[in-house]
Amino acid sequence: MSQLIQAAVCRAADTPVAIETLQLDAPRPDEVLVRIVAAGICHTDLFAPALCPLPAVFGHEGAGIVERVGTAVSKVRVGDRVAMTFGSCGHCTQCQTGAPAYCLGGFALQFGGQRADGSTTLRDVGGRAVHGSFFQQSSFASHALGTERSVTRLPDELPLELAGPLGCGIQTGAGAVLHSLAAGAGSSIAIFGVGAVGLAGVMAARIAGCSQIIAIDVHAARLELARELGATHLIDATQGDVVARILGLVPDGVNYSLETAGQAQTFHDSIGCLTRRGSCALVTVPNAGGAFQFSAATLLTRGTRLIAVLEGDSVPDVFIPQLAHYYLRGQMPLQRLTRDYDFNDIATALDDAHHARAIKPILRMA
């Protein structure tokens, strides 16, 4: 039996979201109904209206309490505290080899607005379909329907208002450093952009034991926070040649770079600052997906490795508990990144995220 929920509905790309009463399906055998306590806002939520069918409910960093489970679900039970994460099929070659972020059906599962079988989970009070299943959750809502694969149990000690970003932004930045780059103790890394993903990378680099952690951004306050979270050097990108300044700190170039800013210039700089056989992890689309000039010779002549990274190359059931452990040990103070908003203030929270007034807005549903 379906139930009535409150959800933030986007009906057109150029209009603000509005909270509406919707009908949410009951969980199918492999699904989990979660009462959302809090949900993080990620930049993917900001450009989702341009990618997804509308009307739709977005949100993909949800955390809450399991209220119902399908008959085939064994991983969680009613009352469990969970973080919600991206969807994956579980049976394709990528999922079977430990790379669920690269699931062969992953794009449709994240952005298609429907279940894997093409059905929608949401309807408005008039019975008209509303696209849900965004990242197999649509957690800008009082309740969200996930699959068994898109929920991960959390330790009781972890505050739910901090848990949601573990499912996307934090696991992306931290995983890029710890998994994709496998940065080692004593190595050097330059991190371009210190929003939530970049700051997760800074904290992960400190955990990895990197000796030089160079944070690059255009916002002085974010750079100062990066220093407090582990950066050893700060570079204001508005003040001259960034690559030259990095090479002034590490003359042979850094071992690793993490590009989170999504600009053509930062893309070039994140490669140009590397030592020979250095590695760059790319976690966002440069130039908003538009074409820009780049020569492959830049890579070939120096043996540079350019690694495209989704979700930090993470297996959520393994990595999210590890991230929670880092928080509980004081190694990843997530509360330094967040700002809370009442769910009813979602339009303000989205605007603050868009204009970089908040690093990681958190919607509090309860």
N, C-alpha and C positions, 0 to 999 in steps of 0.2 A: 504494500500500500504506500502511495506517495505521501509526502508530508509538505506542509507549508514552511517556507524559510524566508529569511530576509537576505537579499543579495544586491550587490552593486552592478547594475546593468548598463552596458554601453550599447546604445542603439544607433549611434552614428559617430564616425571618427572625429567629426568636428564639434561634437556637443559633449558637455560634461556627463559623467556617469551619474546615475540616480539610483537610490535604494528603492527596490520594489519587493513586493511579495510574490514569490514564485513557488511552483510545485516542483519538488525534487523526487525523483524515482526512489523506490525502495532498493536496497542493495541486491544485486544479482549474486549468484553463487560465489564469484571470485571478487566481490566488491566489499568495501568497508565504508560505513557511514561515520563521519567524524564531525563532532561539534567543534567548530573552530573557536579557539580562545584568542588567537592572535595570528596575524599574517603580515609578512614583510612585503614591501614594495620593491620590485626589481625594475631595472630599466627596460627589460623585455616587456613588462606590463605597459610601458609607455608607448611602445611602437606596435604593440599587438593589434590595435584596431586596423592597421594598414595591412596586416597579414592574414587575419582571421575573418571568417564569416560572422556577420552581425545580424541581429543583436546577440550579445555574448556577455558572459561573466568571466572576468579574468582573475588573476591571483594564482601564484604558484609557489608561495613560500608559507604554506599554512601549517599551523600546529594546534593540536587540540586533544580531545578525549574521544575514544571510540565509543559510539552509541549502539551500533548494530554491525554484525558481520554476516557475510553470505555463508551458505552451508558448506562451501568448499574451502573456506579460509581457516588456516591453522596457525598462521604466524602471529596474529594478534587476537585479543579477545575484548569483550565489552569492559570498559573502564581503563584500558591501557592509554597511556599518554604517548602520542605519536607526533613525529614530523612527517609532512607530506613532501614528496619529491617528484621528479619527472617520471613519465610513463615509459614502459618498455614491454615488449611482447613476451620475452622469456624463452622463446623457442627458436629465434633466428640464429644464424652463425655468430653474430656479434654478441648477442646476449649469452649464448652458450659458451663463449670463450672469455667471459668476464669483462665485456665492454658494453654494458647496457646503454650508455649514453649515445652509442652509435648504432642502436637498434635499427634494423632495416626499415621498420615502419615508424621510426621515431618522429619524423617531422609531422606526419599525420596525427600521431598520438598527442603531440604537444600543441599543434596549431589548427587541427582540423575541426575542433569544436564538437566532437562527438566521440562515442566509444569506438573501439576497433571494428565493430560490426556495422558502423554507420548510424546507429541510433543516438538520439540526444537524451540527456538526462534531465533536462529542465523544460518547464512550460510556464507561461505566464498565467494569470488567473482566468484569462479567456481561452486557455487551452492551446495557445500558439507556441510553437517550439522556440526556445531560447538556447543558443549554443553554450554548452558547458564543457566539461572534460578538458579544460585548458591545462596542459601538462598533467592530464588525468586527475584534476582536482577542482579547479575554479574556486579558489578559497577566499575570494572577496565576498564572503557570505557567512551567515550564521552557521551553516552546515555545508559540508562538501562530501562528495562521493568519489572515493579513490578506489584503486585496485589493490589487491594484496601486495603487488610489487611496488606500488607508489607510496606505501606507508612504512615507517621504521619506528620501532619502539624506542623510547627515551628513558634514561635514568630518572628516577623520581626527583632527584635533587636539582635537575636542570629547569630553570624557569621557562614556562611555555612561551612567554613573550620574547624570549631570545632564541627559541628553538627553530622557528620557521625558516630563517635565512640559511640554516644549515643545509636545507634541501636544495638550494640553488647557489646564491651568491657566495656564501662562505665556502661551500665545498668546491666551487669553481676556482676561486683564487688560491685557496690553500692547496687544493689538489693539483693545480697547475705547477706549483712549486715542489710539492712533495712527491707527486706521481709522475707528471708529464716531464718535468725537468729533472726530477730526482736530485735536486740540489743537495750537495754534501757539505759537511763541516769544513770550514776554512775557505769555502768558495765565495765568489762575489756575484751579486745580482743587482740589476737595475730594474725598478718597477715603475712603469709609466702609467700614471693615473692612480691616485690613492683615494678613490671612492671605496665602497664596501668591498668590491672584489680585490682591488689593489691592496687595501689594508689587510684583508685576509691573507694576501700573499706576503705582506711584510711580517705578520705574526708567524706565518708558517716558515719563512726564511730564518727567523730568529730561532724557532723550534729546531730547524734543521742544522743550526750552528753556523750559518753563513757569517763570514767575518766582515764583509762589507755589503751593506744593504742600502742602496741608493734609491731614494724616493723622488720622483719627478712629478710635479703638478703645477697648476696655475693659481691654486688657492692656498694662501699662507696658513690659514687655520688648519687645513687638512694636512699640510706638510708638518706642522708642529705636532699634530696628533700622530702622524707616522713616526716622528722621532720618539714620542712617548711609548709607542707600541713596538719599537725595535729598530727603526731605521738609523743607520750610522751616519748618513749624509743626506742632505736635502738640496734639491735643485729647483728653483723657481723657473719654469719653462718660459716665462715672459722676459727673462733677463739674459738674452744672448744664446749662443750656440750650445745646445744641450750636449751633443756628442763630444765637443771639445772639452767641455767642463767635466764630463764623465772620464774622459781620457786623462784629464789633469789629475784625477783621483786615482785611477787605475790605468797606468800608461799603456799596458798591452791590451786593454779592453777587459770587460767583465766576462765571466764564464757564462752567465745566464741573463736573460731579460724576460720580463713579463709585460706584455702590451695590453692594457685595459682601456685606453682612452678612445680608441676607434677613430683616429685621425690619420690622414696620409702622412703627415709630418712625423707623428709619433711612431708610426709603422717603420718609416725609414730610419728614424733615430734608434729604435729598439734593435735594429739589425746593425747599424753603423757603429754602435758602441761595443759590439762583441769582440772578444779575442778570436783568434783562429780556432775553428772547430767549436765555437761557442753555440749556444742554443737559445732560440727565442720562442716563447710560448705566446700564441695569439689566441685571445679568448673572446674577441669581438670583431665586428666587421669594419675595416677601415673605410673612411670616406662615406659612411652611411650606405655601403653596398655599391657605390658608384665606381666607375673605372678610374684608375690613376696610373701614372707612369711608374714602372719598376722594371729593373733589369735583373734577370736571373744570374747574370755574371757576378752580381754582388754576393750571391750565395756561393757559387761554384768556385770562385777564386780563393775563397777563404775557408771552404769546408763548413760553412754555416748551416746549422740545422734550424729550419723553420717548422714549428709544430703547431698545428691547429688543434685546439683543445675544447671539448664540450664537457661541461659539468665536472671539470677537474679530473677527467679520466677515472671517475670514482665508481665504486660499487656501493650504493647508498647504505645497504644494511651493514657494511663493514666500516665505511668512512664516517657516517654521521655519528655513531656511538664513539668513534675515536675523537671526533671534533668536540663532542660533549665532554669527553674525558679531559681534553686540553683546557676547556673552559673551567671545569671543576677543579683543576690543578692550578688555576690562575695563569695559565700560559696563553690563553686566548680570551681576553676580557671583552666579550662581545658587547657588553652594555656601553662601552665607550663609543660605539658606532651608531647606536639606535636613538630614535626619538619617537615617543608614543603619540598616537592620535586616536581619538574616538572614531569608531567605524562611521558614524554619521559625518565626520569631517574628512571623508576619503578624498573629496575633490581638492581640498587644501593639501592633503598629504601628497597626492599625485603631482600637484603643481610645485610643491617644495622639492620633490624628487627631481622634477624636470629642470628646475632652475638651480639645482645644487645647494639649496638651503638646508637640506637634511641629507646625511650620508645614507642612513638606512631607516626610512620611516616604517613604523610598526603600527598596524591597525589593531586596536584592542576591541574585540567583540564582546568580551565578558571580563 
